[in-house]
Amino acid sequence: MQPADAATIRARALTAIPPQYLTAAMIETTLAPILAACQEDLRENRADPVGDDVRPRPVLPMPRW
């Protein structure tokens, strides 16, 4: 069964290779393309932020020294 969401795919990709066997070349050729695709999927599927409570901040009085 394949993971459905990009976050799960990314988490599984990061744990697929034990750290003692990770090399720079392996990261470049194996993990980097997978993680880049997952990151792109996460960006595309992320909902736009909603600002429900956008009010101006109150002006605070200046301290008197």
Residue pairs with C-beta under 8 A, 6 or more apart in sequence:
3 9
3 12
5 45
6 38
6 39
6 41
6 42
6 45
7 38
7 42
9 34
9 38
9 41
10 34
10 35
10 38
10 39
10 42
13 31
13 34
13 35
13 38
14 31
14 35
16 31
17 26
17 30
17 31
